[in-house]
Amino acid sequence: MSILFQGLKMITSSGIQKAQDFIFQEGKLIPAANEDYSKSYDVLDCSGSFASQGWIDLRCGLGEPGLEYKETIHSLCDSLTASGFAGAVVMPNTEPVIQSKNEVDYLLNKSKKYKAELYVQGAVTKDTDGENLTEILDMHHQSDVTIFGDGTRTLANGDRLMKILQYLQKFNGVLFDHAYDPLLAIFGQMHEGDHSTRLGMKGIPNLAEDVAIQRNIEILKYTGGRLHFQTVSTSKGVELIRAAKKEGLNITCDVSIYQLIFTDQDLLDFNPDYKVKPPFRGEKDRSALIEGLKDGTIDAIVSNHQPQDYDSKFMEFDLAAFGMIGLQTFLPAMVKLESELSWETLIQKVTEAPRSIIQKENDSWTIFDPNEKWTYSRKSNKSLSQNSPWFGQELTGKVKFVIQKGELIKIDE
């Protein structure tokens, strides 16, 4: 299929290029030469649409194996493609945990037939219990895993963290960690502040995250290696990482896109769809996250897609599971943030930056219309889970095409 995209604007980290024509042929998107292609190509009017490298998500939850009722490889890959993502790092929190060559190979082999690329985060402790180390070197040498971490579980044991950072230096692997002190956050349901007090909820203080980030930085100074902080949510955490980067430490970090949209005030009606970890913080923290993205302290933006089944989510707030699905609403969320963060910044945080962090190439493109309106519903939802506060809303921003593995995929309603 050969198509002429007329008036398409390409976004890179250096700016938005002026509108020009592109042709898709032989599996590639290339600028059109100064000649009339309209007679030999199908023509699409793309005035107002943007194109960029295919997006990469550094933090996605998966249910398969063992929790297929939440999300399968099939449903996740469908969701990724429909949302404009060329690939995603999947966390190891399945049953069994992705912690050996067998689980890694199962996931990679089963996902080969899909267009979205899955990058495995291998568990670093058995059953993600934070204690006994997995066969890290075997997963790397046998299945080429270079990304390691315990996914939704934090590495609270400093000794284990130190040894893992030392092991990963043997092959330049990167450790992903959702840093928080579990005892300081114990029984917490939302951000600790005025709203948690008013609602009578046990809070998760900023201190729980700040202490863990500071500890991990100090350990990294001692061991060396590569450390990636996931889902940073506090202003102090941003300051600590900014200072560590200035010292020359090999640190990167990301933020969940919904941390940039919501605050703890959104929990006043006890909607369990807003119950996430880390929790929505206050406006001061949200503003600090925005500034961290602008100055490069925060390297990437992630969906933190966490599918949860109906029974574990729709109950009393303090009993409900943490997590929100976030792939199909990712572009509409970026549209909401464009007034604070430019398109150049937003796209860089989901293309060049994540590719650099995981050191993976992906020859893909995403074409989207930032002004098209559509309604997100349970019918249009690609995920097997429905834990999203966006259902029934008219959203702005629609992915139109994804070019992946040499194929042009039209994203239908």
C-alpha positions as CSV (number, residue, x, y, z in Angstrom):
1,M,0.0,0.0,0.0
2,S,1.4,3.4,-1.1
3,I,0.0,6.5,0.6
4,L,0.7,10.2,0.2
5,F,0.3,12.1,3.5
6,Q,-0.3,15.7,2.6
7,G,0.6,18.6,4.9
8,L,2.1,16.5,7.7
9,K,4.1,18.2,10.4
10,M,7.1,16.3,11.8
11,I,8.0,16.8,15.5
12,T,11.5,16.2,16.8
13,S,13.2,17.4,20.0
14,S,14.6,20.4,18.0
15,G,11.2,21.7,16.9
16,I,8.1,21.2,14.8
17,Q,9.0,21.2,11.1
18,K,6.8,23.1,8.6
19,A,4.1,21.0,7.0
20,Q,5.2,18.9,4.1
21,D,4.2,15.8,2.1
22,F,5.4,12.3,3.0
23,I,4.9,9.1,1.2
24,F,4.7,5.6,2.7
25,Q,6.2,3.0,0.5
26,E,8.2,-0.2,0.9
27,G,7.6,-0.1,4.7
28,K,9.0,3.4,5.2
29,L,7.8,7.0,5.7
30,I,9.9,9.3,3.6
31,P,9.6,13.0,2.5
32,A,8.0,13.3,-0.9
33,A,10.1,14.8,-3.7
34,N,8.9,17.9,-5.7
35,E,6.6,16.0,-8.0
36,D,3.0,15.1,-8.2
37,Y,2.3,11.8,-6.5
38,S,-1.5,12.3,-6.3
39,K,-2.2,10.2,-9.4
40,S,-0.2,7.1,-8.3
41,Y,-0.8,7.2,-4.5
42,D,-3.8,7.2,-2.2
43,V,-3.9,10.8,-0.8
44,L,-4.7,11.6,2.8
45,D,-5.2,15.2,4.0
46,C,-3.0,15.5,7.1
47,S,-3.2,19.3,7.6
48,G,-3.2,19.7,11.4
49,S,-1.7,16.3,12.1
50,F,1.7,15.5,13.5
51,A,4.2,12.7,13.1
52,S,7.0,11.6,15.3
53,Q,9.1,8.6,16.0
54,G,7.0,5.7,17.5
55,W,6.5,6.2,21.3
56,I,8.1,4.0,23.9
57,D,6.5,3.4,27.3
58,L,9.0,2.5,30.1
59,R,6.4,1.1,32.6
60,C,3.5,-1.2,31.7
61,G,1.7,-3.8,33.7
62,L,0.8,-7.2,32.2
63,G,-1.3,-10.0,33.5
64,E,-0.1,-12.9,31.4
65,P,1.0,-15.4,32.6
66,G,-1.3,-16.2,35.6
67,L,-3.4,-13.1,35.7
68,E,-4.9,-13.1,32.1
69,Y,-8.2,-11.8,33.4
70,K,-6.4,-8.4,33.9
71,E,-4.4,-8.2,30.7
72,T,-3.0,-10.6,28.1
73,I,-0.1,-10.2,25.8
74,H,-2.7,-9.8,23.0
75,S,-4.8,-7.1,24.7
76,L,-1.7,-5.2,25.9
77,C,-0.1,-5.2,22.4
78,D,-3.5,-4.1,20.9
79,S,-3.7,-1.3,23.5
80,L,-0.2,-0.2,22.8
81,T,-0.7,0.0,19.0
82,A,-4.1,1.8,19.3
83,S,-2.5,4.3,21.6
84,G,0.5,5.2,19.4
85,F,3.1,3.2,21.2
86,A,5.7,1.2,19.2
87,G,6.9,-0.6,22.3
88,A,6.8,-0.9,26.1
89,V,8.9,-2.2,29.0
90,V,6.7,-4.7,30.8
91,M,7.1,-5.3,34.5
92,P,7.7,-8.7,36.0
93,N,4.8,-8.8,38.4
94,T,2.9,-11.8,36.9
95,E,2.3,-15.3,38.3
96,P,4.8,-16.8,38.0
97,V,7.1,-13.7,38.2
98,I,9.2,-13.1,35.2
99,Q,12.4,-14.1,36.9
100,S,14.2,-16.7,34.7
101,K,15.0,-17.5,31.1
102,N,11.8,-19.6,30.8
103,E,9.4,-16.8,31.6
104,V,11.3,-14.2,29.5
105,D,11.4,-16.5,26.5
106,Y,7.7,-17.3,26.9
107,L,6.8,-13.6,26.8
108,L,9.1,-12.7,24.0
109,N,8.1,-15.6,21.8
110,K,4.4,-15.1,22.2
111,S,4.6,-11.4,21.5
112,K,6.6,-11.7,18.3
113,K,3.5,-11.9,16.1
114,Y,2.3,-8.5,17.3
115,K,3.4,-5.1,16.0
116,A,4.2,-3.6,19.4
117,E,7.6,-4.5,20.8
118,L,7.7,-5.7,24.3
119,Y,10.9,-5.2,26.3
120,V,11.2,-7.4,29.4
121,Q,12.1,-6.0,32.9
122,G,13.5,-9.1,34.6
123,A,12.9,-9.5,38.3
124,V,16.0,-9.0,40.4
125,T,14.7,-10.8,43.5
126,K,12.8,-14.1,43.6
127,D,9.1,-13.6,43.5
128,T,9.9,-9.9,43.9
129,D,10.3,-10.5,47.6
130,G,13.2,-8.1,47.9
131,E,15.6,-10.7,49.4
132,N,17.0,-13.5,47.3
133,L,18.5,-12.5,44.0
134,T,17.4,-14.1,40.7
135,E,19.6,-15.5,38.0
136,I,20.4,-12.0,36.7
137,L,23.4,-13.0,34.6
138,D,21.7,-16.0,33.1
139,M,18.7,-13.9,32.0
140,H,21.1,-11.6,30.3
141,H,23.3,-14.1,28.6
142,Q,20.5,-16.5,27.6
143,S,17.7,-14.1,26.7
144,D,19.5,-10.7,26.3
145,V,17.7,-9.0,29.2
146,T,19.3,-5.7,30.1
147,I,16.5,-4.1,32.1
148,F,16.0,-5.3,35.6
149,G,13.8,-4.4,38.6
150,D,11.0,-5.6,40.8
151,G,8.3,-3.7,39.0
152,T,5.6,-2.4,41.3
153,R,7.7,-3.6,44.4
154,T,10.4,-1.4,45.8
155,L,13.9,-2.6,46.6
156,A,13.9,-1.7,50.2
157,N,16.9,-3.8,51.2
158,G,20.0,-1.6,50.8
159,D,22.4,-4.6,50.7
160,R,20.5,-6.2,47.8
161,L,20.3,-2.9,45.9
162,M,24.1,-2.6,46.3
163,K,24.8,-6.1,45.0
164,I,22.4,-5.7,42.1
165,L,24.0,-2.5,40.9
166,Q,27.4,-4.3,41.0
167,Y,26.1,-7.3,39.1
168,L,24.5,-5.2,36.4
169,Q,27.8,-3.4,35.6
170,K,29.1,-6.7,34.1
171,F,27.0,-6.0,31.0
172,N,25.9,-2.3,31.4
173,G,22.5,-3.3,32.6
174,V,20.1,-0.7,34.1
175,L,18.2,-1.1,37.3
176,F,14.6,0.3,37.4
177,D,13.3,1.0,40.9
178,H,10.1,2.5,42.2
179,A,11.7,4.0,45.2
180,Y,9.8,4.4,48.5
181,D,10.2,3.2,52.0
182,P,7.5,0.6,52.6
183,L,7.4,1.1,56.3
184,L,7.0,4.8,56.1
185,A,4.2,4.2,53.6
186,I,2.5,1.3,55.4
187,F,-1.3,1.3,55.3
188,G,-1.2,4.5,53.3
189,Q,-4.1,5.1,50.8
190,M,-3.4,8.5,49.4
191,H,-1.0,11.5,49.7
192,E,-0.5,12.6,53.2
193,G,-1.8,16.2,53.5
194,D,-4.8,18.3,54.3
195,H,-7.1,16.3,52.1
196,S,-6.2,12.9,53.6
197,T,-6.8,14.4,57.1
198,R,-10.2,15.7,55.9
199,L,-11.2,12.4,54.4
200,G,-9.9,10.4,57.4
201,M,-7.4,8.4,55.2
202,K,-4.0,7.1,56.3
203,G,-1.6,9.1,54.2
204,I,1.6,8.2,52.2
205,P,4.0,11.0,53.1
206,N,6.5,12.5,50.6
207,L,9.1,11.4,53.1
208,A,8.6,7.8,52.2
209,E,9.8,8.5,48.6
210,D,12.4,11.2,49.5
211,V,14.3,9.0,52.0
212,A,14.4,6.1,49.5
213,I,15.7,8.2,46.7
214,Q,18.4,9.7,48.9
215,R,19.5,6.3,50.1
216,N,19.6,4.9,46.6
217,I,21.7,7.8,45.4
218,E,24.2,7.3,48.2
219,I,24.5,3.6,47.3
220,L,25.0,4.4,43.7
221,K,27.8,6.8,44.6
222,Y,29.5,3.8,46.3
223,T,28.9,1.1,43.7
224,G,28.6,2.9,40.4
225,G,26.4,1.6,37.6
226,R,23.1,2.7,36.0
227,L,20.0,3.5,38.1
228,H,16.6,4.6,36.7
229,F,14.0,5.9,39.2
230,Q,10.4,5.2,38.1
231,T,7.3,7.3,38.8
232,V,9.0,10.1,40.8
233,S,6.2,12.1,42.4
234,T,7.7,14.6,45.0
235,S,9.3,18.0,44.7
236,K,12.2,16.9,47.0
237,G,12.7,13.8,44.9
238,V,13.2,16.0,41.8
239,E,15.7,18.2,43.7
240,L,17.7,15.1,44.9
241,I,17.9,13.7,41.4
242,R,18.8,17.0,39.9
243,A,21.7,17.4,42.3
244,A,22.8,13.8,41.7
245,K,22.9,14.4,38.0
246,K,25.0,17.5,38.4
247,E,27.5,15.3,40.4
248,G,27.8,13.1,37.3
249,L,26.0,10.0,38.6
250,N,24.5,7.8,35.9
251,I,20.9,8.4,36.9
252,T,17.7,8.7,34.9
253,C,14.1,8.9,36.0
254,D,10.5,9.1,34.7
255,V,7.1,10.3,35.9
256,S,3.6,8.9,35.4
257,I,1.7,11.1,33.1
258,Y,-1.3,11.2,35.4
259,Q,0.9,12.7,38.2
260,L,1.0,15.8,35.8
261,I,-2.8,15.9,35.4
262,F,-4.3,15.1,38.8
263,T,-3.7,16.1,42.4
264,D,-4.9,14.7,45.7
265,Q,-7.9,17.0,45.5
266,D,-9.3,14.7,42.9
267,L,-9.8,12.0,45.5
268,L,-12.5,14.0,47.4
269,D,-15.3,11.8,46.1
270,F,-13.6,8.5,47.0
271,N,-13.4,7.3,43.4
272,P,-11.2,4.1,43.6
273,D,-10.1,4.7,40.0
274,Y,-8.0,7.6,41.3
275,K,-6.2,5.3,43.8
276,V,-2.7,4.9,42.4
277,K,0.9,4.4,43.7
278,P,2.7,6.7,44.1
279,P,-0.4,8.7,45.0
280,F,-1.5,12.0,43.4
281,R,0.5,14.6,45.3
282,G,-0.2,18.3,46.0
283,E,0.0,21.2,43.5
284,K,3.5,22.1,44.7
285,D,4.7,18.6,43.8
286,R,2.9,18.7,40.5
287,S,4.5,22.0,39.6
288,A,8.0,20.7,40.5
289,L,7.5,17.7,38.2
290,I,6.6,20.0,35.4
291,E,9.8,22.0,36.0
292,G,11.8,18.8,36.2
293,L,10.6,17.8,32.8
294,K,11.4,21.3,31.4
295,D,15.0,21.4,32.7
296,G,15.8,17.7,31.8
297,T,15.9,16.4,35.4
298,I,13.1,14.0,34.5
299,D,14.0,12.1,31.4
300,A,10.8,10.4,30.4
301,I,7.0,10.2,30.8
302,V,5.3,6.9,31.3
303,S,1.7,5.6,31.3
304,N,2.2,3.5,34.4
305,H,-0.5,1.3,32.9
306,Q,-1.8,-0.9,35.8
307,P,-4.8,-3.1,34.8
308,Q,-6.9,-4.2,37.7
309,D,-10.0,-6.5,37.5
310,Y,-13.4,-5.3,38.6
311,D,-13.5,-7.2,41.9
312,S,-10.2,-5.8,43.1
313,K,-11.0,-2.2,42.2
314,F,-14.7,-1.5,42.7
315,M,-15.0,-1.6,46.5
316,E,-14.4,0.6,49.5
317,F,-11.5,3.0,48.7
318,D,-9.2,1.7,51.5
319,L,-9.7,-1.9,50.3
320,A,-9.4,-1.2,46.6
321,A,-6.2,-2.1,44.7
322,F,-3.8,0.6,43.5
323,G,-3.5,1.3,39.8
324,M,-5.0,2.9,36.7
325,I,-5.0,1.9,33.0
326,G,-3.5,4.7,31.0
327,L,-2.5,3.8,27.4
328,Q,-5.4,5.0,25.2
329,T,-5.7,8.2,27.3
330,F,-2.0,9.0,27.0
331,L,-2.3,11.3,24.0
332,P,-5.3,13.2,25.4
333,A,-3.3,13.7,28.6
334,M,-0.4,15.1,26.5
335,V,-2.9,17.5,24.8
336,K,-3.9,18.7,28.2
337,L,-0.2,19.3,29.2
338,E,0.8,21.0,25.9
339,S,0.1,24.5,27.4
340,E,2.7,23.8,30.1
341,L,5.1,21.6,28.2
342,S,5.7,22.1,24.5
343,W,5.0,19.3,21.9
344,E,8.8,19.1,21.4
345,T,9.4,18.4,25.1
346,L,6.5,15.9,25.4
347,I,7.5,13.9,22.3
348,Q,11.2,13.8,23.3
349,K,10.1,12.3,26.7
350,V,8.4,9.4,24.9
351,T,10.8,8.8,22.0
352,E,14.4,9.8,22.2
353,A,14.7,9.7,26.0
354,P,13.3,6.2,26.6
355,R,15.2,4.8,23.7
356,S,18.4,6.1,25.2
357,I,17.6,4.7,28.7
358,I,16.9,1.2,27.5
359,Q,19.4,1.4,24.6
360,K,16.9,-0.1,22.1
361,E,16.3,1.1,18.5
362,N,12.8,0.9,17.0
363,D,12.2,2.0,13.4
364,S,8.6,3.2,13.8
365,W,6.4,6.3,13.5
366,T,3.2,7.6,15.1
367,I,0.9,9.9,13.3
368,F,-1.8,11.7,15.4
369,D,-4.3,14.6,15.3
370,P,-4.0,16.7,18.5
371,N,-7.4,18.4,17.8
372,E,-9.7,15.4,17.0
373,K,-12.3,14.7,19.6
374,W,-13.6,11.3,20.5
375,T,-15.3,9.6,23.4
376,Y,-13.5,7.0,25.5
377,S,-15.9,4.3,26.5
378,R,-15.9,0.7,27.6
379,K,-16.7,-0.3,24.0
380,S,-13.6,1.5,22.6
381,N,-11.4,0.4,25.4
382,K,-8.8,-2.1,24.2
383,S,-7.7,-3.2,27.7
384,L,-9.3,-6.2,29.5
385,S,-9.5,-4.0,32.6
386,Q,-11.6,-0.9,33.1
387,N,-10.0,0.9,36.0
388,S,-10.0,4.4,34.4
389,P,-11.7,7.6,35.5
390,W,-11.8,8.8,31.9
391,F,-14.7,6.6,30.7
392,G,-17.6,8.5,29.2
393,Q,-15.6,11.7,28.6
394,E,-15.1,13.5,25.3
395,L,-11.3,13.6,24.9
396,T,-9.1,15.6,22.5
397,G,-6.3,14.0,20.6
398,K,-6.5,10.9,18.4
399,V,-3.8,8.5,17.1
400,K,-4.5,8.0,13.4
401,F,-1.7,5.7,12.1
402,V,1.2,3.7,13.5
403,I,4.1,2.5,11.2
404,Q,5.7,-0.5,12.8
405,K,7.8,-3.4,11.5
406,G,7.3,-2.0,8.0
407,E,3.5,-2.0,8.2
408,L,1.1,0.9,8.1
409,I,-1.6,0.4,10.7
410,K,-4.7,2.5,10.6
411,I,-6.2,3.1,14.1
412,D,-9.9,2.7,13.9
413,E,-12.4,4.1,16.4
